[in-house]
Amino acid sequence: MSQWGNEAMTAARRALAEAVRASTGTTNERLVEAFATVPRERFLPPGPWHLRDAAGARVTADADPRHVYADASIAVDLARELYNGAPGTVARWFDALAIAPGDRVLHIGSGSGYYSAILAATVGPTGHVTALEVDEPLARAAGENLRAWPWVDVRCGDGTTALPADIDVIVVHAGASHVRPEWLAAMAPGARLLVPLTVAMPAMGATLGKGLAFVITRDTAGWRAAALSFVAIYSMVSARDEALAATVGQAMQHGGWDKVTRLRLDSHDKDNTCWCHWEGICLGTS
């Protein structure tokens, strides 16, 4: 047992869960309970920890694991600038996806596995999570860290090939330049996809980008789409074409992302209903 005691750790996790509830306004009790029960410290290197949040960067005073239940990004590999993202931000993504018990989830960019565990706790043992991570050491670590959730399948993969089928929820946990057709093909009727569309920001480093996270839903009428939030996130190398990313950047400069309502896959010429128009795919207004 931790020297800080089970009661103290339970209280720290519950405090984070209630902060997530307050910041997101979620009514998904399964999601709240996931944050209240999944031990974040299991997925991080030993403390003291390097944290980043709205107040800036800091290092915890000691290795008390209660520190990791701040709404902050925490370094997983400081030398490579790899961080476990802030719970409040990721919780907003998960809440928007209406994840339910029994859902089949594909988590692309699982890192060391913390948010795959949150997804697993939300869907429960009647559901399933496929966690994909392109970095082999991180994928191995995630496999060890997620042993307590046997309904999680951890794989090393680039997130675009050999994807499972009939998925209810896809979380792309990295910045893409465009919506990949492989993700759409993996979605069951009614499925939801969260994807950050980003533009590379050289001043932030070659692997980071800024953009917008979109939720795309497959329904009987086609594909609904909506912008969810701004995002700064690591880039997904296998899902980037910088010429297409430039189109995202131009669309963002013109604004209007709040008017996006649909994803079009039909061949058409660009017109005034196209917010971001790529060849063969388009985010547009009604």
C-alpha positions as a Python dict, from the first residue, in 0.01 Angstrom:
ca = {
    (1, 'M'): (0, 0, 0),
    (2, 'S'): (121, 351, -76),
    (3, 'Q'): (268, 541, 220),
    (4, 'W'): (5, 808, 148),
    (5, 'G'): (-277, 563, 222),
    (6, 'N'): (-573, 434, 30),
    (7, 'E'): (-812, 693, 173),
    (8, 'A'): (-593, 983, 63),
    (9, 'M'): (-560, 841, -289),
    (10, 'T'): (-932, 772, -313),
    (11, 'A'): (-1003, 1131, -210),
    (12, 'A'): (-754, 1269, -465),
    (13, 'R'): (-908, 1070, -749),
    (14, 'R'): (-1258, 1170, -645),
    (15, 'A'): (-1156, 1537, -636),
    (16, 'L'): (-1026, 1510, -994),
    (17, 'A'): (-1344, 1334, -1106),
    (18, 'E'): (-1563, 1606, -955),
    (19, 'A'): (-1345, 1874, -1116),
    (20, 'V'): (-1397, 1697, -1450),
    (21, 'R'): (-1772, 1689, -1387),
    (22, 'A'): (-1777, 2061, -1310),
    (23, 'S'): (-1558, 2168, -1603),
    (24, 'T'): (-1735, 1957, -1866),
    (25, 'G'): (-2091, 1964, -1731),
    (26, 'T'): (-2106, 1595, -1813),
    (27, 'T'): (-2401, 1380, -1710),
    (28, 'N'): (-2209, 1062, -1802),
    (29, 'E'): (-2169, 904, -1457),
    (30, 'R'): (-1962, 618, -1600),
    (31, 'L'): (-1707, 871, -1726),
    (32, 'V'): (-1695, 1051, -1393),
    (33, 'E'): (-1646, 722, -1208),
    (34, 'A'): (-1367, 627, -1447),
    (35, 'F'): (-1170, 936, -1343),
    (36, 'A'): (-1251, 856, -978),
    (37, 'T'): (-1114, 501, -995),
    (38, 'V'): (-836, 473, -1254),
    (39, 'P'): (-495, 524, -1087),
    (40, 'R'): (-318, 781, -1304),
    (41, 'E'): (16, 727, -1128),
    (42, 'R'): (27, 373, -1270),
    (43, 'F'): (71, 520, -1620),
    (44, 'L'): (344, 772, -1532),
    (45, 'P'): (714, 748, -1446),
    (46, 'P'): (807, 775, -1075),
    (47, 'G'): (778, 1121, -920),
    (48, 'P'): (857, 1400, -868),
    (49, 'W'): (666, 1491, -1184),
    (50, 'H'): (693, 1768, -1442),
    (51, 'L'): (352, 1934, -1482),
    (52, 'R'): (217, 2189, -1729),
    (53, 'D'): (-112, 2375, -1700),
    (54, 'A'): (-257, 2721, -1755),
    (55, 'A'): (-25, 2858, -1484),
    (56, 'G'): (286, 2730, -1662),
    (57, 'A'): (540, 2453, -1601),
    (58, 'R'): (647, 2326, -1261),
    (59, 'V'): (792, 2026, -1082),
    (60, 'T'): (615, 1867, -787),
    (61, 'A'): (787, 1907, -451),
    (62, 'D'): (797, 1531, -390),
    (63, 'A'): (669, 1197, -515),
    (64, 'D'): (334, 1208, -337),
    (65, 'P'): (104, 1053, -604),
    (66, 'R'): (-175, 1289, -507),
    (67, 'H'): (7, 1550, -718),
    (68, 'V'): (-87, 1369, -1040),
    (69, 'Y'): (-459, 1436, -981),
    (70, 'A'): (-422, 1797, -1088),
    (71, 'D'): (-591, 1903, -1412),
    (72, 'A'): (-251, 1929, -1578),
    (73, 'S'): (-41, 1762, -1845),
    (74, 'I'): (231, 1544, -1693),
    (75, 'A'): (556, 1439, -1859),
    (76, 'V'): (579, 1074, -1958),
    (77, 'D'): (913, 1121, -2135),
    (78, 'L'): (1052, 1467, -2064),
    (79, 'A'): (1351, 1424, -2297),
    (80, 'R'): (1113, 1378, -2590),
    (81, 'E'): (859, 1631, -2462),
    (82, 'L'): (591, 1360, -2439),
    (83, 'Y'): (310, 1442, -2196),
    (84, 'N'): (-1, 1273, -2063),
    (85, 'G'): (-263, 1534, -2149),
    (86, 'A'): (-474, 1736, -1907),
    (87, 'P'): (-780, 1539, -1787),
    (88, 'G'): (-1021, 1830, -1827),
    (89, 'T'): (-944, 1862, -2198),
    (90, 'V'): (-963, 1490, -2276),
    (91, 'A'): (-1276, 1448, -2064),
    (92, 'R'): (-1453, 1708, -2281),
    (93, 'W'): (-1368, 1498, -2585),
    (94, 'F'): (-1495, 1178, -2428),
    (95, 'D'): (-1811, 1347, -2303),
    (96, 'A'): (-1892, 1476, -2652),
    (97, 'L'): (-1869, 1119, -2784),
    (98, 'A'): (-2150, 992, -2556),
    (99, 'I'): (-1953, 677, -2472),
    (100, 'A'): (-2177, 409, -2321),
    (101, 'P'): (-2137, 64, -2160),
    (102, 'G'): (-2080, -201, -2424),
    (103, 'D'): (-1934, 35, -2685),
    (104, 'R'): (-1648, -82, -2906),
    (105, 'V'): (-1382, 190, -2898),
    (106, 'L'): (-1073, 249, -3109),
    (107, 'H'): (-816, 471, -2934),
    (108, 'I'): (-547, 588, -3176),
    (109, 'G'): (-246, 736, -2997),
    (110, 'S'): (-287, 562, -2662),
    (111, 'G'): (51, 664, -2521),
    (112, 'S'): (123, 487, -2194),
    (113, 'G'): (-243, 391, -2160),
    (114, 'Y'): (-409, 621, -1904),
    (115, 'Y'): (-686, 744, -2129),
    (116, 'S'): (-734, 397, -2275),
    (117, 'A'): (-801, 288, -1917),
    (118, 'I'): (-1052, 573, -1874),
    (119, 'L'): (-1226, 453, -2191),
    (120, 'A'): (-1218, 93, -2069),
    (121, 'A'): (-1369, 185, -1733),
    (122, 'T'): (-1641, 381, -1913),
    (123, 'V'): (-1746, 104, -2155),
    (124, 'G'): (-1704, -170, -1893),
    (125, 'P'): (-1630, -540, -1951),
    (126, 'T'): (-1920, -575, -2196),
    (127, 'G'): (-1739, -329, -2424),
    (128, 'H'): (-1400, -339, -2589),
    (129, 'V'): (-1112, -96, -2643),
    (130, 'T'): (-847, -132, -2910),
    (131, 'A'): (-554, 88, -2809),
    (132, 'L'): (-308, 171, -3086),
    (133, 'E'): (28, 336, -3026),
    (134, 'V'): (293, 385, -3296),
    (135, 'D'): (584, 420, -3049),
    (136, 'E'): (696, 67, -2959),
    (137, 'P'): (829, 142, -2606),
    (138, 'L'): (508, 329, -2519),
    (139, 'A'): (295, 47, -2664),
    (140, 'R'): (482, -207, -2451),
    (141, 'A'): (435, 9, -2142),
    (142, 'A'): (64, 49, -2217),
    (143, 'G'): (27, -328, -2249),
    (144, 'E'): (170, -373, -1900),
    (145, 'N'): (-21, -81, -1750),
    (146, 'L'): (-356, -200, -1886),
    (147, 'R'): (-345, -559, -1760),
    (148, 'A'): (-620, -481, -1508),
    (149, 'W'): (-862, -419, -1799),
    (150, 'P'): (-861, -744, -2000),
    (151, 'W'): (-1114, -604, -2247),
    (152, 'V'): (-840, -370, -2379),
    (153, 'D'): (-635, -492, -2675),
    (154, 'V'): (-308, -297, -2702),
    (155, 'R'): (-134, -296, -3039),
    (156, 'C'): (162, -118, -3191),
    (157, 'G'): (34, 44, -3510),
    (158, 'D'): (20, 365, -3709),
    (159, 'G'): (-358, 413, -3675),
    (160, 'T'): (-436, 384, -4046),
    (161, 'T'): (-381, 15, -4129),
    (162, 'A'): (-531, -314, -4003),
    (163, 'L'): (-804, -132, -3812),
    (164, 'P'): (-1090, -324, -3646),
    (165, 'A'): (-1435, -302, -3800),
    (166, 'D'): (-1781, -204, -3669),
    (167, 'I'): (-1641, 45, -3417),
    (168, 'D'): (-1880, 263, -3215),
    (169, 'V'): (-1632, 530, -3108),
    (170, 'I'): (-1297, 636, -3254),
    (171, 'V'): (-1068, 874, -3067),
    (172, 'V'): (-777, 1005, -3272),
    (173, 'H'): (-546, 1127, -2996),
    (174, 'A'): (-306, 1315, -3226),
    (175, 'G'): (-321, 1589, -3487),
    (176, 'A'): (-423, 1492, -3841),
    (177, 'S'): (-420, 1708, -4153),
    (178, 'H'): (-745, 1557, -4285),
    (179, 'V'): (-1011, 1295, -4214),
    (180, 'R'): (-877, 955, -4317),
    (181, 'P'): (-1114, 729, -4516),
    (182, 'E'): (-988, 428, -4318),
    (183, 'W'): (-1142, 573, -4002),
    (184, 'L'): (-1477, 629, -4170),
    (185, 'A'): (-1473, 274, -4310),
    (186, 'A'): (-1423, 133, -3959),
    (187, 'M'): (-1730, 310, -3816),
    (188, 'A'): (-2055, 123, -3747),
    (189, 'P'): (-2392, 296, -3805),
    (190, 'G'): (-2432, 562, -3537),
    (191, 'A'): (-2060, 567, -3462),
    (192, 'R'): (-1876, 881, -3348),
    (193, 'L'): (-1526, 994, -3445),
    (194, 'L'): (-1321, 1258, -3267),
    (195, 'V'): (-1032, 1394, -3474),
    (196, 'P'): (-811, 1701, -3418),
    (197, 'L'): (-733, 1872, -3750),
    (198, 'T'): (-414, 2070, -3704),
    (199, 'V'): (-159, 2291, -3874),
    (200, 'A'): (209, 2243, -3791),
    (201, 'M'): (356, 2516, -3573),
    (202, 'P'): (735, 2525, -3630),
    (203, 'A'): (788, 2759, -3335),
    (204, 'M'): (644, 2491, -3106),
    (205, 'G'): (859, 2211, -3242),
    (206, 'A'): (827, 1986, -3544),
    (207, 'T'): (589, 1736, -3384),
    (208, 'L'): (327, 1977, -3251),
    (209, 'G'): (36, 2150, -3415),
    (210, 'K'): (-263, 2371, -3340),
    (211, 'G'): (-612, 2338, -3475),
    (212, 'L'): (-966, 2225, -3400),
    (213, 'A'): (-1108, 1899, -3270),
    (214, 'F'): (-1413, 1782, -3465),
    (215, 'V'): (-1676, 1522, -3381),
    (216, 'I'): (-1810, 1333, -3684),
    (217, 'T'): (-2115, 1108, -3650),
    (218, 'R'): (-2234, 847, -3896),
    (219, 'D'): (-2614, 849, -3924),
    (220, 'T'): (-2879, 734, -4168),
    (221, 'A'): (-2862, 1064, -4359),
    (222, 'G'): (-2485, 1058, -4401),
    (223, 'W'): (-2218, 1217, -4183),
    (224, 'R'): (-2282, 1492, -3930),
    (225, 'A'): (-1988, 1707, -3817),
    (226, 'A'): (-1930, 1974, -3555),
    (227, 'A'): (-1629, 2164, -3423),
    (228, 'L'): (-1573, 2089, -3055),
    (229, 'S'): (-1272, 2284, -2926),
    (230, 'F'): (-937, 2435, -3010),
    (231, 'V'): (-643, 2205, -2952),
    (232, 'A'): (-263, 2196, -2938),
    (233, 'I'): (-147, 1837, -2981),
    (234, 'Y'): (128, 1614, -3114),
    (235, 'S'): (106, 1535, -3483),
    (236, 'M'): (10, 1194, -3622),
    (237, 'V'): (276, 1134, -3886),
    (238, 'S'): (78, 868, -4073),
    (239, 'A'): (-223, 1099, -4106),
    (240, 'R'): (-52, 1410, -4233),
    (241, 'D'): (-26, 1574, -4571),
    (242, 'E'): (99, 1927, -4519),
    (243, 'A'): (-64, 2048, -4841),
    (244, 'L'): (-399, 1936, -4697),
    (245, 'A'): (-308, 2083, -4359),
    (246, 'A'): (-256, 2417, -4532),
    (247, 'T'): (-619, 2397, -4642),
    (248, 'V'): (-719, 2358, -4276),
    (249, 'G'): (-508, 2661, -4188),
    (250, 'Q'): (-672, 2872, -4455),
    (251, 'A'): (-1018, 2765, -4339),
    (252, 'M'): (-934, 2857, -3980),
    (253, 'Q'): (-813, 3200, -4089),
    (254, 'H'): (-1151, 3266, -4245),
    (255, 'G'): (-1344, 3150, -3937),
    (256, 'G'): (-1688, 2992, -3963),
    (257, 'W'): (-1597, 2655, -3809),
    (258, 'D'): (-1897, 2694, -3577),
    (259, 'K'): (-2121, 2669, -3884),
    (260, 'V'): (-1989, 2326, -3988),
    (261, 'T'): (-2264, 2064, -3977),
    (262, 'R'): (-2165, 1783, -4212),
    (263, 'L'): (-1890, 1580, -4374),
    (264, 'R'): (-1941, 1529, -4748),
    (265, 'L'): (-1783, 1238, -4936),
    (266, 'D'): (-1947, 1300, -5275),
    (267, 'S'): (-1751, 1450, -5560),
    (268, 'H'): (-1834, 1820, -5594),
    (269, 'D'): (-1679, 2153, -5681),
    (270, 'K'): (-1593, 2384, -5396),
    (271, 'D'): (-1870, 2636, -5325),
    (272, 'N'): (-1975, 2870, -5044),
    (273, 'T'): (-2103, 2579, -4831),
    (274, 'C'): (-1752, 2426, -4812),
    (275, 'W'): (-1567, 2527, -4496),
    (276, 'C'): (-1267, 2300, -4561),
    (277, 'H'): (-1261, 2132, -4902),
    (278, 'W'): (-1017, 1853, -4988),
    (279, 'E'): (-1032, 1633, -5298),
    (280, 'G'): (-1314, 1384, -5239),
    (281, 'I'): (-1399, 1500, -4887),
    (282, 'C'): (-1534, 1820, -4739),
    (283, 'L'): (-1638, 1973, -4409),
    (284, 'G'): (-1928, 2201, -4488),
    (285, 'T'): (-2231, 2390, -4373),
    (286, 'S'): (-2588, 2280, -4433),
}
